[in-house]
Each structure stands twice: as C-alpha cells, then as structure tokens.
Amino acid sequence: MVRNYVISCEARRLAAQAWDRLRGRETEFGKDEAIALFAALRPVDENFYHYNICKLLFRRGDGDFASFGDCKFGPTQFIVAQGYRWGKGVAPNLDLARRHYRLGFRLGNIPCFLALFSMLAVRDKLKSLVAMLVQSVGFVYLKSRSEDDTRIMY
C-alpha cells in the first residue's frame, strides 16, 4: 500500500512537470519527453491530466496544429499524447493511434473526433462503447485500402 502511494506520488510529480513544460514553463523535460510522459504515465489524477491535455491540444479543433508558447504539436502527437485509454490504467495503443492518423489523413477531422471520444470514454462507459465502434469502422475502412500507400508518413 505504501509502495503504491509512493509510485503514485512520483507519477503525479512527473506528470505535473510535463504539464508545466507543455504550458511553456521551464522544466527538466523537453517537449518530446513531456508528450511521451503524458502517453505513458498513470497518475492518480489521470482524468484531470487527460482532460486538460486534451483541452490544450485540441483547442483549435482542426486536426492540424495547436500551439501555445513555443510548442507545436502534429496530429499523431495529439493522439499519442492523449494515450487512447479506454479506461483507467490502460496503456497507450500506438498502433491504434497510427491507424487513426492514417484514416484522418484521408478523411480530415477524424483524429480529433476519435481522440475526443476516447477522452470522454474514461468517464462514461456508453461513450467508450461508441468510441470502440467508431474505431472498428475506421479499422475496417483502412483494411479495405491499399496497404502500400506511400503518401502516409509517420
């Protein structure tokens, strides 16, 4: 019990530092490390961090770039940073993020739409079900397309 508490405090501290870095404050992390931390950490206040990082990264809502201070993020980083967690404690699914980015490359705003659903899914099981359904449809669509589409770069 004590060990879990210590780990949780450390995760919270690291997530808070990453959050500060992404808001433009100086920390020991660079931008990429901060994004990776948001994708990997499972802090106690997970819902708080995910809600705020999504508000921040998706505030323009155009699926292209959002920026504040000197930080800029592309669509793949939006999705990876959000982590695609369907519930608490689930590790980020980078393959799923890439698939949704490929789909969004063809269909426009889909990455933002899917990431928003997955953000809400942490708090609402019905939305989680809808998000997984949307994900499945996107996956089937991608499978129906040519696998050697060289236009898509990661």
Secondary structure, DSSP 8 states (H G I E B T S, - for coil): -HHHHHHHHHHHHHHHHHHHHHTT---S--HHHHHHHHHH---TTHHHHHHHHHHHHTSS-SSS-EEETTEEE-HHHHHHHH---SSTT----HHHHHHHHHHHHHHSSHHHHHHHHHHHHTT-HHHHHHHHHHHHHHHHHHHTS-S--TT---
